[in-house]
Amino acid sequence: MSIRQRNNVKAWGSGSTTLLFAHGFGCDQSMWRFLLPAFEGRYRIVVFDAVGSGASDWSAYDPARYGTLLGYARDVLEIADEFAEGFADRPVVFVGHSVAAMVGLLATILQPGRFAAQVMVSPSPCYLNDGDYRGGFSLADIEDLLQTLADNYEGWARAMAPAIMGAPARPELSGELVDSFCRADPAIAAHFARVTFLSDHRADLPRSTTPALILQCSEDLIAPRAVGEFTHRALRGSELHVIDNIGHCPHMSAPRECAAAMSPFLRQWTD
């Protein structure tokens, strides 16, 4: 099976820098469509679906390989090798939303120097509250979430998508997220959710030497502002930009603001 088929990879443009976009839980590459127009004319664009999501080859889903985020990170490196075109003289920037931001972080640790920079959109290294660290959820919260997801995935999706999306002025985006969640295989989604919400990559943040831009929403149920601030403090060489926005998906609900924050950051590392 080719990597293109496995991950439904699409690549276009001939810019001197490649932007590699990775979607979050329950989503697919189409979620980047509001943000991409700001960069298509200047950069080479690569988008893909994580195995088990979107139009990826679901037969490639291996619970052992994807039992941690490292499996997804290895996929990212394979995609970069095949589609980033001439890394020796062309920088690559990883752009990851939500859990994919931690996937990208792990990829930068596995292969230091592989990426010129990383953009983390609504990242969370740990969703659990732990002492002074406020990840946003207690262990009981996470266990209830995972049990509900396993028992009634569609019901969970319809209840959670509006809270995750936020964007009260654009209810159609919540409907799109519901549809995206409901297209997933419930068993794969339940497994990926457990891997996502029980992961703890706080100790990995200082291990990455790749410059990072953190895009944090002012109000985010999934990754509260304190999480973005923690990530910024722990990740050397990072910048934190807070977007005045409600929700966990600013690349959809506030794409202009995301592009405005990303553009000067990208010029630092790619021009």
C-alpha positions in Angstrom: 0.0 0.0 0.0 1.4 3.4 -0.9 1.6 6.2 1.6 -0.6 8.3 -0.7 -3.3 5.7 -0.5 -2.9 4.9 3.2 -3.3 8.6 4.2 -5.2 10.0 1.3 -2.4 12.5 0.8 -2.9 15.5 -1.5 -0.1 17.9 -2.4 0.0 20.9 -4.6 2.0 24.1 -5.3 5.7 24.7 -5.9 6.7 27.1 -3.2 10.1 26.9 -1.7 8.6 25.9 1.7 6.2 23.0 2.4 3.4 23.4 4.9 2.3 20.0 6.1 -1.2 20.1 7.7 -2.5 17.5 10.2 -6.1 17.4 11.5 -7.4 16.6 15.0 -9.6 13.9 16.5 -12.8 13.1 14.5 -11.8 15.4 11.7 -10.2 15.1 8.2 -8.1 17.2 5.9 -11.2 19.2 4.7 -11.2 21.1 8.0 -8.2 23.1 6.7 -10.1 24.5 3.7 -10.8 27.9 5.4 -7.2 28.5 6.2 -5.4 27.2 3.1 -6.3 30.1 0.7 -4.1 32.4 2.8 -1.0 30.2 2.0 -1.6 28.4 -1.3 -0.1 31.0 -3.5 3.2 31.1 -1.6 3.8 27.6 -0.2 3.7 24.0 -1.3 0.7 22.5 0.6 0.4 18.9 1.8 -2.7 17.6 3.6 -3.6 14.1 4.6 -6.1 12.0 6.6 -4.7 10.2 9.7 -5.2 6.4 9.3 -8.7 5.6 10.5 -10.0 9.1 9.6 -11.6 10.6 6.5 -10.7 8.9 3.2 -7.6 7.1 4.5 -7.4 3.4 4.1 -9.1 2.1 7.2 -7.7 -1.4 6.6 -4.3 0.0 7.5 -5.5 0.8 11.1 -3.5 -1.3 13.5 -4.4 -0.8 17.2 -0.9 -1.8 18.2 0.8 0.8 15.9 -1.7 3.4 16.9 -1.8 2.5 20.5 0.2 5.7 21.2 0.7 8.9 19.3 4.1 7.7 18.2 2.5 5.6 15.5 0.9 8.7 14.0 4.2 10.6 14.4 6.0 8.0 12.3 3.3 8.3 9.6 3.9 12.1 9.6 7.7 11.5 9.0 6.9 9.1 6.2 4.6 11.6 4.5 7.2 14.4 4.9 9.8 12.2 3.3 7.7 11.4 0.3 5.8 14.6 -0.3 7.9 17.5 1.1 10.2 17.5 -2.0 13.9 18.1 -1.4 14.1 18.9 2.3 17.8 19.5 2.0 17.2 22.9 0.5 13.4 23.4 1.1 12.2 23.9 4.7 9.1 22.0 6.0 6.7 23.4 8.6 4.3 21.1 10.4 0.9 22.5 11.2 -1.1 20.4 13.6 -4.5 20.9 15.2 -5.4 19.6 18.7 -4.0 16.1 19.3 -2.1 16.4 16.0 0.0 19.1 17.5 1.4 16.5 19.9 1.9 14.1 17.0 4.0 16.8 15.3 5.9 17.4 18.6 6.8 13.7 18.7 7.9 13.8 15.1 10.3 16.7 15.8 11.8 14.7 18.7 12.1 11.5 16.6 13.9 13.4 13.9 15.4 16.6 15.2 15.9 19.2 12.5 13.4 17.5 10.1 11.1 20.5 10.4 12.1 24.1 10.3 9.2 25.0 12.6 5.9 23.8 13.9 2.5 25.5 14.4 0.3 24.1 17.2 -3.4 25.0 16.8 -5.2 24.5 20.2 -2.7 22.0 21.5 -2.9 20.1 24.8 0.0 17.9 26.1 -2.3 16.5 28.8 -6.1 16.7 29.2 -6.1 15.6 32.9 -5.9 17.9 35.9 -2.8 17.0 37.9 -1.9 19.0 41.0 -1.2 22.6 39.8 -1.6 21.6 36.2 -5.1 22.2 35.0 -5.7 20.2 31.8 -9.4 20.8 31.9 -10.7 17.4 32.9 -10.7 15.2 36.0 -10.0 11.5 35.6 -13.7 10.8 36.3 -14.6 13.3 33.5 -12.4 11.4 31.0 -13.7 8.0 32.1 -17.3 9.2 31.7 -16.5 10.7 28.3 -14.8 7.5 27.0 -17.6 5.3 28.4 -20.3 7.4 26.7 -18.4 7.4 23.5 -18.1 3.6 23.6 -21.7 3.0 24.5 -23.4 5.6 22.2 -20.9 7.1 19.8 -23.4 9.0 17.6 -25.1 10.4 20.7 -21.7 11.5 22.1 -20.8 13.1 18.8 -24.0 15.1 18.6 -23.7 16.2 22.2 -20.0 17.1 22.1 -19.5 18.6 18.7 -21.2 21.9 19.4 -19.2 22.3 22.6 -15.9 21.5 20.9 -16.5 23.7 17.9 -17.8 26.7 19.9 -18.3 29.5 17.3 -21.9 30.3 18.5 -22.3 32.7 15.6 -21.7 29.9 13.0 -23.9 26.9 14.0 -23.3 25.3 10.6 -19.7 24.6 11.7 -21.0 22.5 14.6 -23.2 20.6 12.2 -20.2 19.9 10.0 -18.2 18.6 12.9 -21.1 16.3 13.9 -21.1 14.9 10.4 -17.4 14.4 10.5 -17.6 12.6 13.8 -20.5 10.4 12.6 -18.6 9.3 9.5 -15.9 7.7 11.6 -15.8 4.0 12.5 -17.0 3.9 16.1 -14.5 1.3 17.2 -11.6 3.2 15.7 -12.8 6.5 17.1 -13.2 5.0 20.6 -9.6 3.7 20.5 -8.2 6.9 19.2 -10.2 8.9 21.8 -8.7 6.8 24.6 -5.2 7.3 23.2 -5.8 11.0 22.9 -7.4 11.8 26.2 -5.3 9.6 28.4 -2.0 10.7 26.8 0.5 12.9 28.7 3.3 14.5 26.8 4.2 17.3 29.2 7.6 15.8 29.7 8.2 15.7 25.9 7.7 19.5 25.4 11.3 20.5 26.5 12.7 17.7 24.3 11.7 19.4 21.1 14.1 22.0 19.7 11.9 23.0 16.8 10.6 26.6 17.0 6.9 26.6 17.6 3.9 29.0 17.3 1.1 28.1 19.7 -2.4 29.4 18.6 -4.7 29.5 21.7 -8.3 30.5 21.8 -9.4 32.8 24.5 -12.2 30.4 25.4 -11.6 26.7 24.7 -13.4 23.9 26.6 -11.0 21.2 25.4 -7.7 23.1 25.8 -8.2 25.9 28.3 -6.0 29.0 28.1 -3.9 27.8 31.0 -2.9 24.8 28.9 -1.6 27.0 26.1 0.3 29.0 28.6 1.8 25.9 30.2 2.8 24.6 26.7 4.5 27.9 25.9 6.5 27.9 29.1 7.6 24.3 28.7 8.5 24.5 25.0 11.7 26.4 24.4 11.7 28.8 21.5 7.9 29.0 21.3 5.6 31.9 20.7 2.1 32.1 22.1 -0.7 33.9 20.3 -4.1 34.1 21.9 -7.0 34.5 19.4 -10.2 36.1 20.7 -12.4 33.2 19.8 -14.8 30.7 21.5 -14.0 27.0 20.7 -11.4 24.5 19.9 -11.2 24.9 16.1 -10.0 28.4 15.3 -8.7 27.3 11.8 -12.4 26.9 11.0 -14.1 29.6 13.1 -11.4 32.3 12.9 -9.2 31.5 9.9 -8.3 35.1 9.2 -7.0 35.5 12.7 -5.0 32.3 12.5 -3.5 33.3 9.1 -2.6 36.7 10.5 -0.7 35.1 13.4 0.9 32.5 11.3 2.2 34.6 8.5 4.9 36.6 10.3 6.0 33.5 12.2 6.4 31.5 9.0 8.5 34.3 7.5 11.0 34.0 10.4 11.7 30.4 9.6 11.1 30.0 5.9 12.1 33.2 4.0 
